[in-house]
Amino acid sequence: MKRIKLELALCAAAILPVLAFASVTAREEWTEAMRSKPNLSRGAELFGNCAVCHGPMGGGTVDGGVPRIAGQHMAVLAKQLVDYRHDRRWDPRMERFADRHHLVDAQAIADVATYVHQLKVDIQPGIGDGELVAHGTYVYQQRCRSCHGKSGEGNANKTIPRIAGQHYEYLMRQIHDGADGRRPNFSPFHIRLFAGLDRSDIVGLADYLSRMDTKKGPGVPLKTNASWGG
């Protein structure tokens, strides 16, 4: 009988944290991460799992299989990690390493996201063939600049990602995924925008963004009034 009670107690101890996590919304977990005081040393340790795919400096791979994350806004990185945990974004690798076994709480998310934000890019991005860059420049100015900024720097306080210098093939895939409904965390606005692009628009836009200046380092420092961003 004592053994049965002990086993039941252990099961309860294992289940309670899962139930507690299930009751927390994505927005609530992101908000908690944003309120945490980041620990860079712990972030560096946690990044060890990320570095296996993203590289030791967060540069990703030029074939676009893995994105560049170095220098991305902390708020954006934290939101993407939270979205993977709450089925708002899909990728088997990321869903595994963003789970509560690897990132036990919102504090861990804040730690690793802050560490990645301060990394400097160590590789040149993968780019397209250059034939449609001029057209992509026009598309960006007309469709993207008002939110993502003149230089693709994004906006930390509005949770708008920095997209300058991202790998061409990765950008292509994300645009197609957004248009086809394979990225649930894209806003309806983005889905409509992507669905309205033709092939030359997408190719040119991705190529133009991949060639943007990446030597400016991380974006503007995050203020405390960052918004969730959808």
Backbone bond lengths (Angstrom), bond angles and torsions (degrees), N, CA, C in turn:
res aa  C-N    CA-C-N  psi(-1)  N-CA   C-N-CA  omega(-1)  CA-C   N-CA-C  phi
1 M - - - 1.458 - - 1.536 111.02 -
2 K 1.333 116.70 -43.85 1.462 119.99 179.32 1.525 111.09 -61.80
3 R 1.352 114.94 -37.01 1.456 118.63 179.96 1.526 110.59 -66.85
4 I 1.326 116.45 -40.57 1.469 120.57 178.96 1.524 110.23 -62.33
5 K 1.343 116.11 -43.64 1.456 120.19 179.21 1.521 111.57 -62.48
6 L 1.351 115.57 -39.31 1.455 120.09 179.16 1.522 110.54 -64.55
7 E 1.336 116.73 -43.38 1.457 120.84 -180.00 1.527 110.98 -64.02
8 L 1.331 116.38 -39.92 1.460 120.52 178.16 1.529 110.81 -64.38
9 A 1.328 115.56 -39.74 1.463 120.18 179.50 1.524 110.60 -64.98
10 L 1.337 116.77 -41.03 1.456 120.70 179.12 1.524 111.43 -65.72
11 C 1.336 115.74 -39.59 1.463 120.13 177.78 1.527 110.75 -63.21
12 A 1.319 115.06 -42.90 1.462 119.84 179.49 1.518 110.69 -62.98
13 A 1.345 115.78 -40.47 1.461 119.98 -179.97 1.525 111.39 -64.26
14 A 1.327 116.48 -32.12 1.454 120.68 -179.89 1.525 111.84 -78.77
15 I 1.335 116.31 -33.33 1.461 120.78 -175.33 1.519 112.43 -80.78
16 L 1.334 117.05 -36.32 1.459 120.40 -174.96 1.527 113.86 -55.39
17 P 1.360 119.35 -46.20 1.470 118.52 178.49 1.518 112.69 -61.51
18 V 1.352 116.31 -35.45 1.464 120.09 179.09 1.517 110.51 -65.49
19 L 1.351 115.86 -44.28 1.458 120.20 178.38 1.520 110.98 -63.71
20 A 1.326 115.91 -39.95 1.462 120.25 179.32 1.520 110.34 -62.55
21 F 1.347 117.13 -42.06 1.460 121.42 179.26 1.525 110.68 -65.39
22 A 1.362 115.03 -39.60 1.459 119.37 -178.35 1.522 111.88 -62.04
23 S 1.312 116.69 -27.66 1.464 120.65 -177.65 1.526 112.23 -84.72
24 V 1.329 117.93 -7.86 1.462 122.36 -179.59 1.520 108.83 -92.46
25 T 1.310 117.72 129.01 1.459 120.94 178.11 1.520 110.48 -79.72
26 A 1.336 115.89 163.74 1.458 120.42 177.92 1.527 110.74 -60.25
27 R 1.311 116.11 -43.30 1.462 119.29 -179.55 1.527 111.21 -62.11
28 E 1.332 117.22 -41.24 1.463 121.03 -179.45 1.523 111.06 -65.09
29 E 1.330 116.98 -41.15 1.461 119.09 -179.31 1.526 110.77 -68.77
30 W 1.332 117.01 -39.85 1.462 120.06 177.13 1.521 110.25 -62.90
31 T 1.319 116.81 -43.47 1.466 120.94 179.75 1.522 110.52 -60.57
32 E 1.323 116.51 -41.08 1.465 119.85 178.34 1.527 110.89 -64.79
33 A 1.325 116.89 -39.57 1.468 120.27 178.15 1.525 110.63 -63.75
34 M 1.313 116.76 -39.93 1.457 120.79 -179.00 1.526 112.21 -69.02
35 R 1.307 117.13 -24.71 1.464 121.08 179.02 1.526 112.51 -87.26
36 S 1.327 116.34 -8.88 1.460 120.53 -177.41 1.526 110.63 -77.77
37 K 1.306 115.67 152.65 1.465 121.19 174.93 1.527 107.64 -92.29
38 P 1.345 118.01 110.24 1.464 121.29 -173.60 1.530 113.68 -63.39
39 N 1.316 114.54 144.64 1.458 122.60 175.79 1.524 106.86 -114.86
40 L 1.336 117.15 103.84 1.463 120.71 -175.16 1.522 112.96 -64.67
41 S 1.314 117.18 -34.72 1.462 120.30 179.48 1.520 110.54 -63.02
42 R 1.327 115.47 -44.92 1.464 119.07 177.32 1.527 110.13 -68.34
43 G 1.328 116.66 -35.90 1.454 120.00 177.80 1.519 111.92 -61.25
44 A 1.331 116.55 -40.58 1.463 121.02 177.91 1.520 110.92 -63.05
45 E 1.320 115.75 -39.11 1.468 120.16 178.93 1.531 110.74 -66.61
46 L 1.320 116.62 -44.38 1.461 120.87 179.69 1.529 111.42 -65.96
47 F 1.337 116.43 -32.00 1.455 120.69 -178.65 1.520 112.25 -65.07
48 G 1.314 117.47 -16.41 1.464 120.55 178.45 1.518 112.13 -53.47
49 N 1.332 117.49 -38.82 1.463 120.74 177.72 1.529 110.89 -68.82
50 C 1.324 116.69 -37.93 1.466 121.51 -178.74 1.529 111.07 -68.66
51 A 1.333 115.58 -37.29 1.463 121.31 -174.76 1.523 112.67 -62.96
52 V 1.311 117.40 -24.04 1.465 120.63 179.34 1.522 110.59 -56.37
53 C 1.331 117.30 -40.14 1.464 121.67 179.15 1.531 112.43 -101.50
54 H 1.326 116.86 -44.44 1.460 121.08 -173.38 1.519 113.49 -82.00
55 G 1.336 117.50 -9.39 1.450 120.83 -179.65 1.516 112.03 90.32
56 P 1.333 117.98 158.62 1.465 121.91 -174.90 1.524 114.34 -63.04
57 M 1.349 117.19 -20.28 1.461 120.30 178.51 1.527 112.20 -117.78
58 G 1.331 116.43 14.28 1.455 120.33 175.71 1.510 115.25 72.56
59 G 1.342 117.14 24.14 1.467 120.71 -176.34 1.507 115.19 -83.20
60 G 1.343 117.78 -10.19 1.455 120.05 -178.46 1.515 112.03 69.06
61 T 1.326 116.91 -156.07 1.469 121.89 -179.17 1.524 109.34 -126.89
62 V 1.322 116.48 141.28 1.466 121.43 -174.15 1.522 112.40 -65.62
63 D 1.349 118.06 -19.83 1.459 119.46 177.95 1.525 112.13 -79.30
64 G 1.338 116.27 -0.81 1.457 120.08 177.32 1.505 115.23 80.97
65 G 1.335 116.92 2.55 1.454 119.27 178.41 1.511 111.99 -66.12
66 V 1.334 115.85 -29.88 1.463 122.57 178.59 1.527 107.84 -132.42
67 P 1.323 119.21 127.93 1.463 120.53 -175.90 1.516 114.15 -75.24
68 R 1.305 115.05 157.93 1.456 121.18 167.35 1.527 107.22 -72.94
69 I 1.330 117.30 128.91 1.460 121.24 177.00 1.529 111.99 -120.36
70 A 1.318 118.02 -14.29 1.472 121.52 178.81 1.515 110.22 -58.10
71 G 1.341 116.95 133.21 1.442 121.25 176.94 1.514 115.12 81.82
72 Q 1.325 116.68 -4.44 1.462 119.23 177.65 1.523 109.69 -66.94
73 H 1.316 117.17 151.23 1.465 120.85 -179.97 1.527 110.94 -60.29
74 M 1.319 115.44 136.98 1.459 120.70 -179.33 1.524 111.37 -56.44
75 A 1.337 117.09 -42.23 1.464 121.05 -178.54 1.524 111.13 -62.30
76 V 1.334 116.53 -38.13 1.463 121.27 179.47 1.523 110.57 -69.06
77 L 1.335 116.58 -45.89 1.466 120.67 178.61 1.525 110.89 -59.28
78 A 1.316 116.20 -45.26 1.469 120.15 -179.94 1.518 110.41 -62.48
79 K 1.315 117.47 -40.47 1.460 120.31 -179.33 1.524 111.45 -65.59
80 Q 1.332 117.14 -40.76 1.461 119.09 179.33 1.532 111.43 -64.75
81 L 1.321 116.83 -41.24 1.468 120.06 177.46 1.516 110.77 -61.73
82 V 1.324 116.25 -44.14 1.464 120.28 178.33 1.526 110.44 -62.96
83 D 1.326 117.18 -41.48 1.461 120.66 -179.25 1.527 111.47 -62.47
84 Y 1.325 117.21 -38.79 1.465 119.46 176.33 1.531 110.90 -63.67
85 R 1.303 117.74 -34.15 1.470 121.92 -179.39 1.525 112.57 -73.25
86 H 1.327 115.93 -23.40 1.463 120.23 -174.15 1.530 112.77 -114.84
87 D 1.323 116.69 22.79 1.468 122.37 175.45 1.526 112.46 60.06
88 R 1.335 115.90 31.36 1.460 120.86 176.33 1.533 111.01 -100.31
89 R 1.318 115.69 -6.96 1.452 121.90 173.97 1.516 107.14 -150.21
90 W 1.356 116.45 144.34 1.459 120.41 -170.61 1.525 112.61 -119.50
91 D 1.311 115.19 128.57 1.458 123.60 170.58 1.531 105.89 -172.78
92 P 1.333 118.18 118.26 1.467 120.55 -175.15 1.520 113.95 -54.95
93 R 1.335 116.99 -39.12 1.461 119.57 -179.24 1.523 111.29 -67.47
94 M 1.323 115.37 -46.83 1.458 118.81 -178.38 1.522 112.17 -69.67
95 E 1.321 117.21 -36.97 1.453 120.20 178.28 1.530 110.46 -61.36
96 R 1.323 115.07 -34.57 1.471 118.80 179.46 1.523 111.01 -70.46
97 F 1.331 117.56 -48.93 1.464 120.04 -173.61 1.527 113.83 -83.25
98 A 1.320 116.40 -9.88 1.465 119.51 175.47 1.528 111.28 -95.79
99 D 1.333 117.15 2.38 1.468 119.30 -176.79 1.531 111.04 -74.57
100 R 1.328 115.25 177.27 1.463 120.28 -174.55 1.526 112.43 -77.37
101 H 1.314 117.14 -7.24 1.474 119.37 173.64 1.527 109.90 -75.80
102 H 1.341 116.36 -38.61 1.463 120.65 -178.66 1.532 112.52 -92.77
103 L 1.328 116.52 -38.13 1.463 122.08 176.89 1.521 106.88 -121.13
104 V 1.307 116.15 95.47 1.465 120.94 -165.42 1.520 114.09 -69.75
105 D 1.336 117.61 -25.00 1.454 119.32 -176.83 1.525 110.30 -158.61
106 A 1.338 115.30 -178.39 1.463 120.82 -179.39 1.523 111.73 -62.70
107 Q 1.323 116.97 -32.15 1.465 120.73 177.98 1.525 110.57 -61.24
108 A 1.327 117.22 -42.02 1.462 120.96 178.95 1.528 110.74 -63.42
109 I 1.325 116.35 -38.48 1.463 120.47 177.28 1.522 110.00 -62.00
110 A 1.321 116.84 -45.56 1.463 121.20 178.83 1.524 111.20 -61.24
111 D 1.332 116.64 -41.35 1.460 121.06 -177.96 1.529 111.51 -62.66
112 V 1.329 116.83 -51.71 1.462 119.67 -175.14 1.525 110.74 -73.18
113 A 1.327 118.39 -35.66 1.462 120.54 179.16 1.529 110.95 -65.10
114 T 1.309 116.86 -40.16 1.468 120.74 178.74 1.525 110.80 -67.16
115 Y 1.321 116.28 -39.53 1.467 119.98 178.86 1.531 110.50 -62.89
116 V 1.324 116.84 -45.00 1.465 120.55 -179.36 1.529 110.54 -65.06
117 H 1.317 117.17 -38.43 1.466 121.42 -179.29 1.532 111.98 -57.02
118 Q 1.336 117.29 -37.20 1.464 118.84 -175.75 1.539 113.60 -87.86
119 L 1.324 117.96 0.29 1.460 120.60 177.59 1.531 110.81 -72.46
120 K 1.314 116.11 149.91 1.454 122.47 177.00 1.528 109.23 -103.54
121 V 1.331 116.18 139.38 1.463 120.68 -179.39 1.528 110.16 -64.79
122 D 1.346 116.35 134.37 1.464 119.76 -176.63 1.521 113.29 -115.20
123 I 1.340 117.72 2.26 1.469 120.16 178.06 1.524 109.40 -136.38
124 Q 1.336 116.04 154.83 1.457 120.78 174.12 1.524 108.90 -77.34
125 P 1.314 117.30 141.96 1.467 119.16 -178.02 1.516 112.55 -71.31
126 G 1.322 115.66 155.09 1.450 120.10 171.65 1.525 108.90 -69.96
127 I 1.318 117.43 137.92 1.463 121.44 -176.77 1.528 109.97 -126.37
128 G 1.357 114.89 169.00 1.452 120.27 176.86 1.521 111.72 -85.63
129 D 1.348 115.40 -163.53 1.471 118.46 -176.54 1.521 113.05 -85.18
130 G 1.314 117.74 -5.21 1.461 120.98 174.50 1.514 115.58 87.35
131 E 1.325 119.30 -7.92 1.460 121.56 -174.13 1.530 113.31 -66.88
132 L 1.326 116.77 -29.87 1.462 119.91 -174.81 1.535 112.86 -114.62
133 V 1.333 116.78 18.56 1.469 120.03 -178.35 1.525 111.29 -61.18
134 A 1.328 117.08 -42.26 1.469 120.33 -179.44 1.528 110.24 -60.93
135 H 1.317 115.89 -43.14 1.463 119.65 177.90 1.534 110.28 -65.55
136 G 1.324 116.40 -39.81 1.463 120.59 178.35 1.512 112.32 -62.52
137 T 1.342 115.92 -35.06 1.463 120.47 176.76 1.525 110.22 -60.44
138 Y 1.319 115.89 -43.99 1.465 120.98 179.23 1.525 110.70 -63.79
139 V 1.321 116.53 -45.18 1.472 120.87 179.96 1.524 110.18 -59.79
140 Y 1.323 116.03 -43.86 1.468 119.21 -179.29 1.522 111.12 -62.62
141 Q 1.310 116.56 -45.88 1.461 120.31 -178.58 1.530 111.37 -61.77
142 Q 1.314 116.14 -36.78 1.454 120.43 -177.14 1.526 113.38 -83.02
143 R 1.322 117.83 -34.55 1.463 120.52 -169.81 1.529 115.14 -110.94
144 C 1.330 117.62 -25.43 1.464 119.88 -167.64 1.530 115.35 -120.93
145 R 1.316 116.50 -29.46 1.467 120.54 -170.77 1.532 112.67 -59.37
146 S 1.323 118.66 -37.10 1.459 120.86 -174.56 1.523 112.31 -60.32
147 C 1.327 117.95 -28.42 1.472 121.51 178.78 1.533 112.07 -102.05
148 H 1.343 116.04 -47.43 1.465 119.90 -172.98 1.521 113.80 -84.83
149 G 1.326 117.35 -7.06 1.453 120.11 174.76 1.511 114.34 93.16
150 K 1.321 115.16 162.98 1.462 122.49 -178.47 1.515 112.45 -56.24
151 S 1.326 116.45 -38.81 1.467 120.70 -175.72 1.524 112.97 -111.04
152 G 1.320 117.30 18.34 1.460 120.46 179.64 1.504 112.97 69.51
153 E 1.362 115.82 24.54 1.466 120.74 -174.35 1.520 113.90 -80.88
154 G 1.329 117.01 -13.39 1.456 119.35 -179.71 1.520 112.13 71.40
155 N 1.321 115.17 -165.78 1.461 120.58 -178.70 1.523 108.82 -150.92
156 A 1.336 116.11 110.11 1.463 120.54 -177.07 1.516 112.01 -60.23
157 N 1.317 116.77 -39.27 1.454 120.57 -174.08 1.528 113.54 -75.45
158 K 1.335 116.35 -14.55 1.460 120.71 174.75 1.524 111.27 -110.34
159 T 1.332 116.12 9.25 1.477 123.04 -178.61 1.519 111.41 55.83
160 I 1.315 116.43 37.91 1.461 121.38 176.55 1.522 107.92 -98.14
161 P 1.322 118.61 121.57 1.466 120.21 -173.23 1.518 114.90 -69.95
162 R 1.309 113.93 150.77 1.458 120.64 168.99 1.521 107.05 -75.55
163 I 1.331 117.91 125.09 1.462 120.99 -177.65 1.523 112.53 -116.97
164 A 1.320 117.90 -7.80 1.462 121.01 176.61 1.515 110.64 -61.91
165 G 1.326 116.39 132.54 1.456 120.36 175.08 1.520 114.68 78.89
166 Q 1.328 116.91 9.86 1.465 118.84 176.05 1.537 108.98 -75.59
167 H 1.322 117.19 153.06 1.467 120.91 -177.79 1.532 111.63 -62.97
168 Y 1.318 115.46 136.10 1.465 123.11 -177.37 1.532 112.45 -53.24
169 E 1.319 116.60 -52.16 1.466 120.03 -176.07 1.529 111.31 -65.57
170 Y 1.310 117.20 -34.30 1.470 119.83 178.01 1.526 110.01 -66.79
171 L 1.322 117.26 -43.52 1.460 121.08 177.81 1.521 111.04 -61.15
172 M 1.307 116.35 -43.12 1.466 120.56 178.07 1.527 110.33 -57.70
173 R 1.310 115.64 -46.69 1.469 119.47 -177.23 1.518 112.02 -65.53
174 Q 1.326 117.02 -40.54 1.461 119.54 -179.00 1.524 112.02 -66.76
175 I 1.310 117.13 -37.77 1.459 120.16 177.82 1.526 110.30 -64.32
176 H 1.323 116.65 -45.32 1.465 120.34 178.40 1.532 110.79 -64.85
177 D 1.330 116.63 -41.92 1.468 119.60 179.05 1.528 110.95 -61.96
178 G 1.326 115.86 -40.03 1.452 119.31 179.05 1.522 111.95 -64.07
179 A 1.325 116.31 -45.21 1.465 120.87 -179.69 1.524 111.87 -64.92
180 D 1.343 116.68 -32.52 1.465 121.10 -176.37 1.528 113.87 -94.27
181 G 1.342 117.07 4.40 1.459 120.06 176.21 1.512 115.13 80.66
182 R 1.330 117.26 19.84 1.466 120.22 -179.51 1.537 112.85 -94.88
183 R 1.332 116.69 6.54 1.461 120.79 174.08 1.521 108.91 -130.81
184 P 1.321 116.97 89.38 1.472 120.45 -175.30 1.517 114.44 -59.62
185 N 1.334 117.71 -23.07 1.465 117.91 -176.80 1.528 113.44 -84.84
186 F 1.328 118.49 0.54 1.451 120.11 172.01 1.529 109.10 -73.93
187 S 1.313 116.04 140.62 1.461 120.74 179.89 1.534 109.89 -71.67
188 P 1.334 116.96 157.81 1.472 119.88 174.91 1.524 112.21 -54.98
189 F 1.326 116.18 -34.28 1.466 120.34 177.85 1.521 110.78 -60.06
190 H 1.334 116.95 -47.54 1.460 120.59 -179.74 1.524 111.20 -64.72
191 I 1.309 116.62 -40.94 1.465 119.71 -179.11 1.526 110.32 -61.52
192 R 1.332 116.82 -43.64 1.471 120.11 178.29 1.523 110.70 -65.68
193 L 1.335 116.09 -40.45 1.459 119.86 -179.97 1.526 110.88 -61.91
194 F 1.331 116.52 -49.40 1.466 120.69 -178.76 1.523 111.43 -63.82
195 A 1.331 116.50 -39.11 1.463 120.39 -178.78 1.525 111.10 -64.96
196 G 1.334 116.96 -23.09 1.458 120.68 -179.59 1.514 114.47 -88.84
197 L 1.330 117.32 -0.05 1.466 121.18 179.84 1.525 110.55 -91.20
198 D 1.325 116.72 140.25 1.467 119.21 173.31 1.528 109.20 -95.33
199 R 1.306 117.01 -178.82 1.468 120.48 -174.11 1.522 111.87 -59.82
200 S 1.337 117.66 -44.57 1.468 119.51 -178.23 1.533 110.70 -65.02
201 D 1.331 117.12 -34.68 1.461 120.47 176.67 1.520 110.78 -62.03
202 I 1.329 116.24 -47.72 1.460 121.34 -176.18 1.522 111.43 -67.10
203 V 1.328 116.18 -46.64 1.464 120.40 -179.61 1.521 110.68 -62.70
204 G 1.319 116.05 -47.07 1.460 119.85 -178.96 1.519 112.46 -64.72
205 L 1.329 116.85 -42.81 1.461 121.67 -179.89 1.520 111.30 -62.79
206 A 1.326 116.49 -47.46 1.466 120.56 -179.57 1.524 111.15 -63.00
207 D 1.328 116.52 -40.07 1.467 120.21 -179.49 1.528 110.57 -67.99
208 Y 1.322 116.32 -42.00 1.465 120.60 178.84 1.524 111.08 -61.66
209 L 1.321 117.04 -47.12 1.467 120.88 -179.45 1.521 111.92 -63.21
210 S 1.315 116.49 -39.03 1.470 119.57 -178.27 1.525 111.89 -65.39
211 R 1.326 117.13 -24.15 1.464 121.97 -177.66 1.527 113.26 -94.22
212 M 1.329 117.74 -1.95 1.461 120.30 179.23 1.524 110.63 -64.10
213 D 1.337 115.71 152.83 1.461 122.32 -178.14 1.525 110.99 -58.91
214 T 1.321 117.08 125.62 1.462 121.87 179.24 1.523 112.30 -109.31
215 K 1.335 117.90 10.04 1.467 120.72 -173.84 1.525 113.59 -93.00
216 K 1.322 116.44 6.13 1.459 119.40 -176.64 1.524 112.67 -86.59
217 G 1.337 116.73 -4.04 1.460 119.62 177.84 1.510 112.00 75.89
218 P 1.343 117.54 -170.24 1.454 121.56 -179.48 1.521 111.96 -58.65
219 G 1.328 115.82 158.81 1.451 121.34 -178.79 1.510 112.28 -72.25
220 V 1.341 115.00 -170.65 1.461 119.80 -177.55 1.517 110.51 -61.98
221 P 1.351 117.87 147.69 1.463 120.78 -179.38 1.521 111.55 -58.02
222 L 1.309 116.22 144.50 1.446 122.28 -178.93 1.514 111.02 -75.64
223 K 1.333 116.46 134.34 1.455 122.25 173.33 1.523 108.68 -92.34
224 T 1.304 116.45 170.57 1.462 119.79 -175.13 1.522 113.01 -78.90
225 N 1.345 117.63 -8.67 1.455 119.55 -176.44 1.525 112.70 -100.91
226 A 1.326 116.96 29.73 1.454 120.49 178.13 1.523 110.14 -59.76
227 S 1.333 116.21 140.80 1.459 120.69 -179.30 1.520 110.45 -103.92
228 W 1.317 115.67 156.82 1.466 123.26 -174.53 1.513 112.16 -61.38
229 G 1.296 118.47 -41.70 1.461 121.41 174.81 1.508 114.96 82.51
230 G 1.332 119.37 14.70 1.464 121.05 174.73 1.501 113.82 94.94
